[in-house]
Amino acid sequence: MISVLIIAHQPLATALLGCCRHVYRGLPVQAAALDIIPDEDPDQALREARALASRINDGSGQVVLTDLYGATPSRIAMQMAVPGRVSVLYGVNLPILLKVFNYRARLPLVELESLVLRDAADGIGRVDTGYPGRRLDRAQQSDDAADPEAPSTPSTSVRNDCSPLSDTPPSNPSHS
């Protein structure tokens, strides 16, 4: 199974893994977090990251998730990238992390990476204020941004394939 290593500014990596523990009612296997503290020695952090990665990796591939591109955690993560074996993705948030955990046992590394990159924006959106509890689909959000005075309409396509109960990868790339 693809292993997952989160490298982020303290306390984000540990907090995200803690959220997964809450969602899944237990810590996902083959997962680890490395919080980077202010003024951390990047060489020491890289050694720690590699040690963690080696403990959780069974050879099936690894996803290293980091928070902010260009910051110390991402620079450490980038040094771990190995095409086809270790994928490094930045911009980690809880929806992305849950997506990785839900599909990592069923998809090869390259397909998992593509799925996460394609669906990353689905975890960010605006709640439809005209119908509390519903979220707008991408087209409605774009339309409302173009005309803020336009009344909102209820979304008929509320989607949540980040649920731990999801059994199959999405088959429709448009996700409408």
Stockholm file with secondary structure:
# STOCKHOLM 1.0

chainA/1-176         MISVLIIAHQPLATALLGCCRHVYRGLPVQAAALDIIPDEDPDQALREARALASRINDGSGQVVLTDLYGATPSRIAMQMAVPGRVSVLYGVNLPILLKVFNYRARLPLVELESLVLRDAADGIGRVDTGYPGRRLDRAQQSDDAADPEAPSTPSTSVRNDCSPLSDTPPSNPSHS
#=GR chainA/1-176 SS CCEEEEEEETTHHHHHHHHHHHHHTSCCSSEEEEEECTTCCHHHHHHHHHHHHHHHCCSSCEEEEESSTTSHHHHHHHTTCBTTTEEEEESCCHHHHHHHHHHTTTSCHHHHHHHHHHHGGGGCCCBCTTSTTCBCCHHHHHHHHHCTTSCCCCCSCCCCTTSTTCCSCCCCTTCC
#=GC SS_cons         CCEEEEEEETTHHHHHHHHHHHHHTSCCSSEEEEEECTTCCHHHHHHHHHHHHHHHCCSSCEEEEESSTTSHHHHHHHTTCBTTTEEEEESCCHHHHHHHHHHTTTSCHHHHHHHHHHHGGGGCCCBCTTSTTCBCCHHHHHHHHHCTTSCCCCCSCCCCTTSTTCCSCCCCTTCC
//
